[in-house]
Amino acid sequence: MAETKKIRIQYYRSKIQAPVKHKLIVKGLGFTRLNQIVERVDNESVRGMVKAIPHLVRILESE
């Protein structure tokens, strides 16, 4: 079976003053607290979510 590519994302800035849509994207990516790192499947939908909130999250280099 082919190995699916993963992307590591870090939530590093607070969503307090962000618009409601941005808050929902942060929640949709699975973040529950600041400075949390999650690993998601690297596909177009996840990339689009990250692209919508570049001021709140960062993509970490894979090891």
ABEGO torsion letter per residue (X at the ends): XBBBBBBBBBBABBAAABBAAAAAAAAAAGBABBGBBBBBBBBAAAAAAAAABAAABBBBBBX
